[in-house]
């Protein structure tokens, strides 16, 4: 089981690694579900940690429909993540009718190479996230999909998550999120069959001891 901890500071990143996280997702402003972190934080985290760092590329809070300027900002975030030494990038783009924005996702996934690319929980805005998996697994460079199965929690979304895993086959990894805690991660893993799980408290509360 791979445990990815979601963090927004260097202190949290260090504690996540100490507590047994296998990978981190580095963000700013988790109160708004995560935005692009500063270049300084990217550099420090990538330098200090021995586990992979996935950098959020999200230019603003709100929906996942982006204009040309915001797409440029996402390209800049990818450039900075590469320069910082990140293992990958986390992004998610939808059309106005809540379908995968295939054109721009394809472009950014190619632009991000050779970094890993996670398509984040924007997929949960879709009426049927399984349809999103069908599209994303055809896009070269998409490594994994972060999802709670379209529900508030992984436990509630377990049936859809299992369908997403089946649809993904071995072409793409389904990374399960949605109130995944250190106290329930084993249960969520068993409910969903996921090999990778993600959470703010997946390895415990990340505050200074």
Secondary structure, 3 states (H helix, E strand, C coil): CEEEEEECCHHHHHHHHHCCCCEEEECECHHHCCECCCHHHHHHHHHHCCCEEEEECCCCCCCCCCCHHHHHHHHHHHHHHHHHCCCEEEECCECCCCCECHHHHHHHHHHCCCCEEEECHHHHHCCCHHHHHHHHCCCCCEEEEEECCCCCCCCCCHHHHHHHHHHHCCCCEEEECCCCECCCHHHHHHHHCCCEEEECECCCCCCCC
